[in-house]
Amino acid sequence: MKRAGVLLLAAVPVIATGVYFVMPTDSADAPVAPPVSSAQSSRQDAKSRAEQEREADDALIADLPPGLADPAKKELAQQLVSSAENSTTEWRTSYGTIEDLGDGCGYTAGIIGFCTATHDLLTLVERYTKAHPDNGLATYLPALREVDGTDSHEGLDPGFTAAWQAEAERPEFREAQEEERDRVYFEPAVRLAKLDGLGTLGQFVYFDAMVFHGPDTDAEGFYGLRERAMEKAKTPARAGSEKAYLTAFLDVRREAMLAKRPGIDTSRVDTAQRRWLRDGNLDLDVPLVWEMYGDTYRLP
Protein backbone atom coordinates (compact mmCIF):
# COMPACT_ATOMS: atom_id res chain seq x y z
CA MET A 1 0.00 0.00 0.00
CA LYS A 2 1.47 3.33 -1.02
CA ARG A 3 -0.29 5.75 1.24
CA ALA A 4 -2.76 5.21 4.07
CA GLY A 5 -4.51 8.10 5.69
CA VAL A 6 -7.71 9.09 7.42
CA LEU A 7 -10.85 10.16 5.63
CA LEU A 8 -11.55 13.59 7.05
CA LEU A 9 -15.08 14.64 7.98
CA ALA A 10 -16.28 18.22 7.98
CA ALA A 11 -16.01 19.71 11.43
CA VAL A 12 -19.13 21.08 13.07
CA PRO A 13 -18.59 24.71 14.12
CA VAL A 14 -18.68 25.29 17.85
CA ILE A 15 -21.15 27.99 18.89
CA ALA A 16 -20.29 29.69 22.16
CA THR A 17 -23.80 30.79 23.08
CA GLY A 18 -25.72 27.94 24.66
CA VAL A 19 -29.45 27.38 24.21
CA TYR A 20 -31.15 25.85 27.23
CA PHE A 21 -34.40 23.93 27.48
CA VAL A 22 -36.39 24.13 30.72
CA MET A 23 -38.89 21.35 31.30
CA PRO A 24 -42.09 22.26 33.16
CA THR A 25 -42.53 20.46 36.46
CA ASP A 26 -45.13 20.18 39.15
CA SER A 27 -42.55 19.59 41.87
CA ALA A 28 -39.59 21.60 43.01
CA ASP A 29 -37.81 18.32 43.68
CA ALA A 30 -38.18 16.98 40.12
CA PRO A 31 -34.87 16.48 38.26
CA VAL A 32 -33.89 19.18 35.79
CA ALA A 33 -32.60 18.13 32.37
CA PRO A 34 -28.96 19.12 31.79
CA PRO A 35 -28.46 22.06 29.44
CA VAL A 36 -27.94 21.21 25.77
CA SER A 37 -25.93 23.64 23.67
CA SER A 38 -26.79 24.35 20.05
CA ALA A 39 -23.38 22.91 19.05
CA GLN A 40 -24.15 19.65 20.84
CA SER A 41 -27.57 19.56 19.21
CA SER A 42 -26.01 20.12 15.77
CA ARG A 43 -23.54 17.30 16.33
CA GLN A 44 -26.30 14.98 17.44
CA ASP A 45 -28.39 15.89 14.40
CA ALA A 46 -25.44 15.32 12.07
CA LYS A 47 -24.72 11.96 13.68
CA SER A 48 -28.37 10.96 13.38
CA ARG A 49 -28.46 11.91 9.69
CA ALA A 50 -25.24 10.01 9.02
CA GLU A 51 -26.63 6.91 10.73
CA GLN A 52 -29.86 7.16 8.72
CA GLU A 53 -27.92 7.55 5.47
CA ARG A 54 -25.72 4.56 6.31
CA GLU A 55 -28.78 2.44 7.10
CA ALA A 56 -30.30 3.43 3.77
CA ASP A 57 -27.06 2.57 1.98
CA ASP A 58 -26.89 -0.78 3.79
CA ALA A 59 -30.44 -1.58 2.67
CA LEU A 60 -29.58 -0.68 -0.92
CA ILE A 61 -26.42 -2.82 -0.93
CA ALA A 62 -28.25 -5.76 0.66
CA ASP A 63 -30.49 -5.97 -2.40
CA LEU A 64 -27.59 -5.99 -4.86
CA PRO A 65 -25.68 -9.02 -6.20
CA PRO A 66 -22.58 -9.87 -4.13
CA GLY A 67 -20.23 -8.87 -6.94
CA LEU A 68 -16.61 -8.86 -5.80
CA ALA A 69 -17.72 -9.92 -2.31
CA ASP A 70 -18.70 -13.33 -3.68
CA PRO A 71 -16.09 -15.76 -2.25
CA ALA A 72 -14.88 -16.88 -5.68
CA LYS A 73 -14.62 -13.29 -6.96
CA LYS A 74 -12.88 -12.16 -3.78
CA GLU A 75 -10.30 -14.91 -4.22
CA LEU A 76 -9.83 -13.74 -7.80
CA ALA A 77 -9.36 -10.16 -6.60
CA GLN A 78 -6.60 -11.23 -4.20
CA GLN A 79 -4.85 -13.07 -7.02
CA LEU A 80 -5.00 -10.04 -9.30
CA VAL A 81 -3.71 -7.61 -6.66
CA SER A 82 -0.98 -10.06 -5.68
CA SER A 83 0.28 -10.17 -9.25
CA ALA A 84 0.94 -6.44 -8.95
CA GLU A 85 2.10 -6.30 -5.32
CA ASN A 86 4.12 -9.53 -5.11
CA SER A 87 4.52 -10.77 -8.71
CA THR A 88 2.54 -13.94 -8.09
CA THR A 89 -1.09 -15.01 -8.11
CA GLU A 90 -0.35 -17.33 -5.17
CA TRP A 91 -1.13 -14.61 -2.66
CA ARG A 92 -0.99 -16.89 0.38
CA THR A 93 2.76 -17.26 -0.14
CA SER A 94 3.25 -13.55 0.64
CA TYR A 95 2.41 -13.22 4.35
CA GLY A 96 6.13 -13.16 5.19
CA THR A 97 7.28 -11.03 2.26
CA ILE A 98 9.14 -7.90 3.39
CA GLU A 99 11.44 -5.62 1.39
CA ASP A 100 12.38 -1.98 0.96
CA LEU A 101 11.54 -1.26 -2.69
CA GLY A 102 13.27 2.11 -2.71
CA ASP A 103 10.00 3.94 -3.41
CA GLY A 104 9.97 6.08 -0.28
CA CYS A 105 7.54 3.80 1.55
CA GLY A 106 10.07 2.13 3.82
CA TYR A 107 9.54 -1.58 4.26
CA THR A 108 6.70 -3.05 2.18
CA ALA A 109 5.39 -6.28 3.65
CA GLY A 110 2.68 -8.90 3.63
CA ILE A 111 -0.20 -9.84 1.40
CA ILE A 112 -1.30 -6.32 0.53
CA GLY A 113 1.95 -4.41 0.75
CA PHE A 114 1.64 -2.85 4.21
CA CYS A 115 4.28 -0.11 4.53
CA THR A 116 6.27 1.24 7.45
CA ALA A 117 6.05 4.77 6.02
CA THR A 118 2.31 4.87 5.39
CA HIS A 119 0.73 4.04 8.75
CA ASP A 120 -1.06 0.85 7.72
CA LEU A 121 1.75 -1.49 8.81
CA LEU A 122 1.88 0.30 12.16
CA THR A 123 -1.89 -0.02 12.58
CA LEU A 124 -1.73 -3.72 11.72
CA VAL A 125 0.96 -4.41 14.34
CA GLU A 126 -0.84 -2.30 16.96
CA ARG A 127 -4.14 -4.12 16.48
CA TYR A 128 -2.38 -7.49 16.36
CA THR A 129 -0.46 -6.72 19.55
CA LYS A 130 -3.66 -5.74 21.33
CA ALA A 131 -5.05 -9.21 20.62
CA HIS A 132 -1.71 -11.06 21.00
CA PRO A 133 0.57 -9.10 23.35
CA ASP A 134 3.32 -11.71 23.32
CA ASN A 135 4.01 -11.50 19.57
CA GLY A 136 7.50 -11.07 18.14
CA LEU A 137 6.75 -7.66 16.55
CA ALA A 138 5.52 -5.90 19.69
CA THR A 139 9.01 -4.76 20.73
CA TYR A 140 9.30 -2.82 17.45
CA LEU A 141 6.20 -0.69 18.05
CA PRO A 142 8.14 2.32 19.43
CA ALA A 143 10.40 2.28 16.37
CA LEU A 144 7.46 1.84 13.99
CA ARG A 145 5.80 4.90 15.50
CA GLU A 146 8.99 6.91 15.12
CA VAL A 147 9.52 6.06 11.44
CA ASP A 148 5.83 6.36 10.48
CA GLY A 149 5.61 8.82 7.60
CA THR A 150 9.25 8.32 6.58
CA ASP A 151 11.29 5.66 4.80
CA SER A 152 13.71 5.38 7.72
CA HIS A 153 14.79 1.99 9.11
CA GLU A 154 15.97 3.49 12.39
CA GLY A 155 15.21 1.14 15.25
CA LEU A 156 14.04 -1.58 12.84
CA ASP A 157 17.33 -2.91 11.53
CA PRO A 158 18.72 -5.45 11.71
CA GLY A 159 16.02 -7.61 13.32
CA PHE A 160 12.63 -6.40 12.10
CA THR A 161 12.54 -8.25 8.78
CA ALA A 162 13.41 -11.56 10.45
CA ALA A 163 10.80 -10.93 13.15
CA TRP A 164 8.14 -10.25 10.49
CA GLN A 165 8.98 -13.44 8.62
CA ALA A 166 8.91 -15.48 11.83
CA GLU A 167 5.57 -14.00 12.90
CA ALA A 168 4.12 -14.72 9.46
CA GLU A 169 4.42 -18.43 10.27
CA ARG A 170 1.72 -18.00 12.91
CA PRO A 171 -1.90 -18.49 11.77
CA GLU A 172 -2.97 -15.64 14.04
CA PHE A 173 -0.79 -13.13 12.21
CA ARG A 174 -1.90 -14.37 8.83
CA GLU A 175 -5.50 -13.92 9.90
CA ALA A 176 -4.68 -10.43 11.20
CA GLN A 177 -3.26 -9.45 7.79
CA GLU A 178 -6.39 -10.64 6.03
CA GLU A 179 -8.67 -8.85 8.49
CA GLU A 180 -6.78 -5.58 8.08
CA ARG A 181 -6.83 -5.92 4.29
CA ASP A 182 -10.59 -6.34 4.39
CA ARG A 183 -11.26 -3.64 6.98
CA VAL A 184 -9.15 -0.90 5.42
CA TYR A 185 -9.26 -1.67 1.70
CA PHE A 186 -11.54 -4.38 0.41
CA GLU A 187 -14.80 -3.71 2.23
CA PRO A 188 -14.81 0.12 1.89
CA ALA A 189 -13.88 -0.11 -1.81
CA VAL A 190 -16.55 -2.68 -2.68
CA ARG A 191 -19.19 -0.84 -0.67
CA LEU A 192 -18.55 2.51 -2.35
CA ALA A 193 -18.33 0.93 -5.81
CA LYS A 194 -21.74 -0.64 -5.33
CA LEU A 195 -23.20 2.69 -4.19
CA ASP A 196 -21.72 4.23 -7.36
CA GLY A 197 -23.57 1.61 -9.41
CA LEU A 198 -20.47 -0.31 -10.50
CA GLY A 199 -20.33 -4.01 -11.30
CA THR A 200 -17.67 -6.53 -10.34
CA LEU A 201 -14.92 -5.08 -12.55
CA GLY A 202 -15.59 -1.58 -11.23
CA GLN A 203 -15.49 -2.88 -7.68
CA PHE A 204 -12.08 -4.38 -8.38
CA VAL A 205 -10.89 -1.14 -10.00
CA TYR A 206 -11.77 0.68 -6.77
CA PHE A 207 -10.14 -2.00 -4.60
CA ASP A 208 -6.86 -1.96 -6.50
CA ALA A 209 -6.78 1.83 -6.48
CA MET A 210 -7.49 1.88 -2.73
CA VAL A 211 -4.56 -0.50 -2.17
CA PHE A 212 -2.10 1.47 -4.30
CA HIS A 213 -3.11 5.06 -3.55
CA GLY A 214 -4.46 4.63 -0.02
CA PRO A 215 -7.78 5.77 1.48
CA ASP A 216 -6.94 9.49 1.42
CA THR A 217 -8.90 12.55 0.37
CA ASP A 218 -5.93 14.40 -1.10
CA ALA A 219 -5.35 14.67 -4.84
CA GLU A 220 -3.33 11.45 -5.00
CA GLY A 221 -5.49 9.44 -2.58
CA PHE A 222 -8.33 7.16 -3.63
CA TYR A 223 -11.13 9.55 -2.67
CA GLY A 224 -9.41 12.43 -4.43
CA LEU A 225 -9.11 10.33 -7.60
CA ARG A 226 -12.79 9.42 -7.41
CA GLU A 227 -13.80 13.08 -7.09
CA ARG A 228 -11.74 13.99 -10.14
CA ALA A 229 -13.19 11.11 -12.16
CA MET A 230 -16.73 12.18 -11.22
CA GLU A 231 -15.97 15.62 -12.65
CA LYS A 232 -15.21 13.98 -16.00
CA ALA A 233 -18.04 11.41 -16.17
CA LYS A 234 -21.17 10.47 -14.27
CA THR A 235 -21.27 7.27 -12.27
CA PRO A 236 -23.92 4.68 -13.21
CA ALA A 237 -25.73 5.62 -9.98
CA ARG A 238 -26.13 9.09 -11.49
CA ALA A 239 -27.39 7.77 -14.82
CA GLY A 240 -23.96 7.68 -16.42
CA SER A 241 -22.30 5.02 -18.56
CA GLU A 242 -20.34 2.47 -16.51
CA LYS A 243 -17.74 2.05 -19.23
CA ALA A 244 -17.31 5.82 -19.68
CA TYR A 245 -16.97 6.41 -15.96
CA LEU A 246 -14.43 3.62 -15.45
CA THR A 247 -12.45 4.92 -18.43
CA ALA A 248 -12.35 8.35 -16.77
CA PHE A 249 -11.34 6.84 -13.42
CA LEU A 250 -8.49 4.84 -14.97
CA ASP A 251 -7.33 7.92 -16.90
CA VAL A 252 -7.22 9.97 -13.71
CA ARG A 253 -5.49 7.21 -11.82
CA ARG A 254 -2.81 6.74 -14.46
CA GLU A 255 -2.13 10.48 -14.50
CA ALA A 256 -1.73 10.45 -10.71
CA MET A 257 0.69 7.52 -10.81
CA LEU A 258 2.89 9.23 -13.40
CA ALA A 259 2.72 12.61 -11.67
CA LYS A 260 3.97 11.09 -8.44
CA ARG A 261 6.67 8.95 -10.03
CA PRO A 262 7.44 9.76 -13.68
CA GLY A 263 8.32 6.64 -15.62
CA ILE A 264 6.51 4.28 -13.25
CA ASP A 265 5.18 1.07 -14.82
CA THR A 266 1.40 1.52 -15.08
CA SER A 267 0.64 -1.95 -16.40
CA ARG A 268 -1.79 -2.72 -13.56
CA VAL A 269 -3.98 -0.11 -15.28
CA ASP A 270 -2.94 -0.36 -18.94
CA THR A 271 -2.55 -4.08 -19.59
CA ALA A 272 -4.90 -5.44 -16.97
CA GLN A 273 -7.92 -3.36 -15.92
CA ARG A 274 -8.19 -1.31 -19.10
CA ARG A 275 -7.90 -4.48 -21.18
CA TRP A 276 -10.85 -6.09 -19.39
CA LEU A 277 -12.85 -2.88 -19.67
CA ARG A 278 -12.14 -2.64 -23.38
CA ASP A 279 -13.29 -6.25 -23.77
CA GLY A 280 -16.55 -5.41 -22.00
CA ASN A 281 -15.84 -7.85 -19.16
CA LEU A 282 -17.71 -5.80 -16.55
CA ASP A 283 -18.44 -8.93 -14.51
CA LEU A 284 -14.74 -9.83 -14.36
CA ASP A 285 -15.43 -13.32 -15.61
CA VAL A 286 -12.68 -15.87 -16.16
CA PRO A 287 -10.69 -16.79 -18.16
CA LEU A 288 -8.52 -13.74 -17.66
CA VAL A 289 -5.24 -12.85 -19.34
CA TRP A 290 -3.17 -9.82 -18.36
CA GLU A 291 0.37 -8.49 -18.31
CA MET A 292 2.10 -7.12 -15.23
CA TYR A 293 5.58 -5.60 -15.36
CA GLY A 294 6.40 -7.62 -18.47
CA ASP A 295 5.08 -10.96 -17.19
CA THR A 296 1.95 -12.59 -18.60
CA TYR A 297 -0.61 -14.14 -16.23
CA ARG A 298 -3.54 -16.40 -17.02
CA LEU A 299 -6.40 -17.58 -14.86
CA PRO A 300 -8.54 -20.28 -16.51
ABEGO torsion letter per residue (X at the ends): XABBBBBBBBBBBBBABBBBBBBBBABAABBBBBBBBAAAAAAAAAAAAAAAAAAAAAAAAAABBAEAABAAAAAAAAAAAAAAAAGBABAAAAAABBBBAGAGAEBBBEAAGBBAAAGAAAAAAAAAAAABAABAAAAAAAAAAAABGBABABGAOAAAAAAAAAAAABAAAAAAAAAAAAAAAAAAAAAAAAAAGBBAAAAAAAAAAAAAAEBBABAABAAAAAAAAAAABBBAAAGBBAAAAAAAAAAAAAAAAAAABBGBBAAAAAABAAAAAAAGBAAGBOBBBBBBGGBBBBBX
